[in-house]
Amino acid sequence: TTTWLSVIKTKELIGDFGTGMLTIHKPVYIDRTMVEIIKRFKFLDVYLYISDDLSWTRHIDAIIKKAHQRFYFLTRLWRFGMSERILLNFYRCTVESMLTGC
């Protein structure tokens, strides 16, 4: 039989927020091949990292890194003597939109 799920592309993320005790989970199989269990994955490119403990640390770190990179270019534009209007437009389009999720 032909399956439409690919074992290579399919991953399993287990988020167990039960009693705090170590829980053994049965593995998932596709065509008799066990699906890989992962601790975190990237969703919607770099804007949302999801981990098994639902912490935001990796997501926040990625956003901060992107903001720093974009502030560098904003500083370069300021040093080149660009007008305040251009600087504000650049900030709103590249930095603010990323920080607010728009």
Secondary structure as GFF3:
##gff-version 3
##sequence-region A 1 102
A	DSSP	beta_strand	11	13	.	.	.	ID=ss1
A	DSSP	beta_strand	29	30	.	.	.	ID=ss2
A	DSSP	beta_strand	33	34	.	.	.	ID=ss3
A	DSSP	beta_strand	36	38	.	.	.	ID=ss4
A	DSSP	beta_strand	40	43	.	.	.	ID=ss5
A	DSSP	beta_strand	48	51	.	.	.	ID=ss6
A	DSSP	alpha_helix	57	79	.	.	.	ID=ss7
A	DSSP	alpha_helix	84	90	.	.	.	ID=ss8
A	DSSP	pi_helix	91	96	.	.	.	ID=ss9
A	DSSP	alpha_helix	97	100	.	.	.	ID=ss10
###
